[in-house]
Amino acid sequence: MAKEPLNVASVLNMIKDKDVKYVDLRFTDPRGKMQHLTMDVSQMGEDAWAEGLMFDGSSIAGWKAINESDMVLMPDPATAHMDPFYAQTTMAVFCDILEPSTGEGYSRDPRMIAKRAEAYMKQTKVGDTIYVGPEAEFFIFDDVRFASSPYNTGYKLEYIELPTNTDTAYETGNMGHRMRTKGGYFPMNPMDSAQDMRSEMLSVMGEMGVTVEKHHHEVAAAQHELGMKYDTLTTMADQMQIYKYVIHNVAHAYGKTATFMPKPIFGDNG
């Protein structure tokens, strides 16, 4: 049975029950990157959820000029979830960006664009619902180095699975379990070195409200995929931001780095 979406009253109760110290207001810039502003919980009473909070949008690339920088962050209580990556108890919530002079949704806010697309579809009677099921793959590396200067230009990637490590001398010995180029689809451990990390990613995503399905190794060495269940356009956009956020932070906790670059390794899959 589907859970009832959160409203302001239930979010305020959640803040009290979980002894929330901070509320993290999150939004997406025109390039698709998630941004955030953290509010002390004392500032997040009913008025904040009804009227929104002012912020300076002039430094967000592609948004406002400095002389018209005031914008409104309008938190969506239905998206509230606890963030497990902060030391202080923090609730995260996705926000719409509004024009302060009119209260209308900002035309360059990606979340508002998604909402307007859904509304336009209903208005034109093309359909009732837009369902989206993204398949976002990513790479994990142990070490990433790059430079672009007159004296040093290039990059170097390192990961224990890479076929370039077949002759690497490790202190504990080289066990030889390395994937050949394009040979990473569904291998078992020990070749698949990230089973536990992917399981943790999926578990954390589930705790943050994403409906999760599966995970597996992808075709290239160091390439992985987690599966989410499809949902409506704006909801799926929010969950895609959680997906990327969790992958980056769980990988970081493991001492590794994750990237959604489509094809970081020449000659292998992407």
C-alpha positions in Angstrom: 0.0 0.0 0.0 1.4 3.4 -1.1 2.3 5.8 1.7 0.5 9.1 1.9 2.7 12.0 0.7 4.1 14.2 3.4 2.5 17.5 4.1 3.7 20.5 6.2 2.1 19.1 9.4 3.6 15.7 9.0 7.0 17.2 8.2 6.9 19.4 11.3 6.1 16.3 13.4 9.0 14.4 11.7 11.3 17.3 12.6 10.2 17.0 16.2 10.3 13.2 16.4 13.7 12.9 14.9 15.2 15.9 16.7 16.2 17.5 13.5 18.8 20.2 13.9 19.1 21.5 10.3 16.9 21.5 7.2 18.9 21.3 3.9 17.1 23.1 1.1 18.1 21.6 -2.3 17.5 22.7 -5.8 19.0 22.1 -9.3 20.9 24.6 -11.4 20.5 24.8 -15.2 23.4 22.4 -15.7 21.6 19.7 -13.7 23.9 20.0 -10.6 22.3 19.9 -7.2 22.9 22.9 -5.0 21.9 23.5 -1.3 21.4 26.0 1.5 21.2 24.8 5.1 18.8 26.4 7.5 18.8 26.1 11.3 15.6 24.3 12.2 14.4 27.3 14.2 13.9 29.1 10.9 11.7 26.3 9.4 8.3 26.9 11.1 5.0 26.9 9.2 5.7 30.3 7.6 8.9 29.0 5.8 6.9 26.1 4.3 4.0 28.4 3.2 6.0 31.5 2.0 9.4 30.1 1.1 12.8 31.6 1.9 14.7 34.3 0.1 18.1 33.7 -1.3 20.6 35.3 -3.7 20.4 33.6 -7.2 22.9 35.9 -8.9 25.9 33.5 -8.6 24.0 30.5 -10.1 25.3 30.1 -13.7 22.7 31.0 -16.2 20.2 32.5 -13.8 20.0 36.1 -12.5 22.0 39.3 -12.9 23.4 40.9 -9.7 20.8 43.7 -9.8 17.9 41.2 -9.9 19.3 38.5 -7.7 16.6 37.9 -5.1 14.7 34.6 -5.6 12.5 32.4 -3.4 13.2 28.8 -2.4 9.9 27.1 -1.9 10.4 23.8 -0.1 8.2 20.9 -1.2 7.2 18.9 2.0 6.3 15.8 -0.1 10.1 15.4 -0.8 11.4 15.6 2.8 13.8 12.9 3.8 16.6 12.4 6.3 20.2 12.8 5.1 22.5 10.1 6.5 25.8 11.7 5.4 25.9 14.6 7.9 27.1 14.5 11.5 24.3 16.8 12.7 20.7 15.4 12.3 19.6 16.9 9.0 16.4 16.8 6.9 16.8 17.4 3.2 14.0 18.7 1.0 13.7 19.7 -2.7 12.6 23.2 -3.5 11.0 25.0 -6.4 12.5 28.4 -7.4 9.9 31.3 -7.5 10.1 34.9 -8.7 9.6 37.1 -5.6 7.7 39.8 -7.4 5.0 37.5 -8.8 5.2 34.2 -6.8 5.4 32.4 -10.2 7.8 29.5 -10.8 11.1 30.7 -12.3 11.3 29.8 -16.0 14.9 28.5 -15.8 14.4 26.3 -12.8 14.7 22.7 -14.0 12.2 21.4 -11.5 9.6 24.0 -12.6 10.2 23.1 -16.2 9.4 19.5 -15.4 6.2 20.5 -13.5 5.1 22.7 -16.4 5.8 19.8 -18.9 3.5 17.6 -16.9 0.8 20.3 -16.7 1.1 21.0 -20.4 0.6 17.4 -21.2 -2.6 17.3 -19.2 -3.8 20.6 -20.6 -3.4 19.4 -24.2 -5.0 16.0 -23.3 -2.1 14.1 -24.9 -2.0 11.9 -21.8 -2.6 11.9 -18.0 0.9 10.9 -16.7 4.5 11.0 -17.8 6.4 8.0 -16.5 10.2 8.1 -16.6 12.7 5.3 -15.9 16.2 6.5 -16.3 19.2 4.1 -16.5 22.1 6.0 -15.1 25.4 4.2 -15.2 28.6 5.4 -13.5 32.3 4.6 -13.0 34.2 4.2 -9.8 37.9 4.9 -9.5 40.5 4.6 -6.8 42.6 7.5 -8.0 41.9 10.3 -10.6 44.6 12.7 -11.7 44.4 15.3 -14.5 46.2 18.4 -15.6 45.9 21.0 -18.4 48.9 23.3 -18.4 51.7 24.2 -20.8 54.0 21.8 -19.1 51.7 18.9 -18.2 48.5 17.9 -20.1 46.7 14.6 -19.6 44.9 12.3 -17.2 45.5 9.1 -15.3 42.8 6.7 -13.9 43.3 3.9 -11.4 41.0 1.2 -10.2 41.8 -2.3 -8.9 39.7 -3.9 -11.6 41.3 -2.2 -14.6 43.0 -4.6 -17.2 46.1 -2.3 -16.9 46.7 -3.8 -13.5 47.4 -7.4 -14.6 51.1 -6.8 -13.9 50.9 -4.4 -11.0 53.0 -5.4 -8.0 50.9 -5.2 -4.9 52.3 -5.6 -1.4 50.0 -8.5 -0.7 50.5 -10.0 -4.2 48.5 -9.7 -7.4 45.7 -12.2 -7.4 45.2 -11.8 -11.1 41.4 -11.2 -11.1 41.2 -8.4 -13.7 38.5 -7.7 -16.3 39.4 -7.6 -19.9 38.3 -4.7 -22.0 34.5 -4.9 -22.5 34.4 -8.0 -20.2 32.7 -6.6 -17.1 29.1 -7.6 -17.8 27.7 -9.6 -14.8 31.0 -11.1 -13.5 31.0 -12.7 -10.0 33.4 -11.7 -7.3 36.3 -11.5 -6.8 36.4 -9.9 -10.3 33.4 -7.8 -9.3 35.0 -5.8 -6.6 32.2 -3.5 -5.7 29.3 -5.7 -4.7 29.2 -4.5 -1.1 29.6 -0.9 -2.1 26.7 -1.1 -4.5 24.5 -2.8 -2.0 25.2 0.0 0.5 24.4 2.6 -2.2 21.1 0.8 -2.9 20.3 0.5 0.8 20.9 4.2 1.5 18.9 5.3 -1.5 16.0 3.2 -0.2 16.3 4.9 3.2 16.1 8.2 1.5 12.8 7.4 -0.2 13.8 6.0 -3.6 12.0 2.8 -4.8 15.0 0.6 -5.5 15.2 -2.6 -7.6 18.6 -4.0 -8.3 22.3 -3.4 -8.9 25.0 -5.0 -11.1 28.4 -4.5 -12.7 28.4 -3.1 -16.2 30.4 -3.9 -19.3 33.5 -1.8 -18.7 35.9 -2.4 -15.9 35.0 0.1 -13.1 31.5 0.6 -14.6 28.3 0.0 -12.5 24.6 0.5 -12.5 21.9 0.7 -9.8 18.2 0.2 -10.7 15.3 2.4 -9.6 11.6 1.8 -10.3 10.1 4.2 -12.8 7.9 7.1 -11.6 6.4 10.4 -12.7 8.6 13.0 -14.3 9.2 15.5 -11.5 9.4 12.7 -8.8 11.9 10.8 -10.9 14.0 13.9 -11.4 14.1 14.4 -7.6 15.0 10.7 -7.2 17.7 11.0 -9.8 19.4 13.7 -7.8 19.3 11.4 -4.7 20.7 8.6 -6.8 23.7 10.7 -7.9 24.2 12.2 -4.4 24.2 8.8 -2.7 26.6 7.2 -5.2 29.1 10.1 -4.9 29.0 10.1 -1.1 29.0 6.3 -0.5 32.0 6.0 -2.9 33.7 8.8 -1.1 33.1 7.0 2.3 34.9 4.0 0.8 37.9 6.1 -0.2 36.9 6.1 -3.9 35.5 8.5 -6.4 32.4 8.1 -8.7 31.7 9.9 -12.0 28.8 10.0 -14.3 31.0 11.0 -17.3 29.5 8.9 -20.2 32.8 7.5 -21.5 35.9 8.2 -19.4 37.9 5.3 -20.8 38.8 5.3 -24.5 38.1 2.0 -26.2 35.9 0.5 -23.5 32.2 0.8 -23.0 30.5 3.9 -21.5 
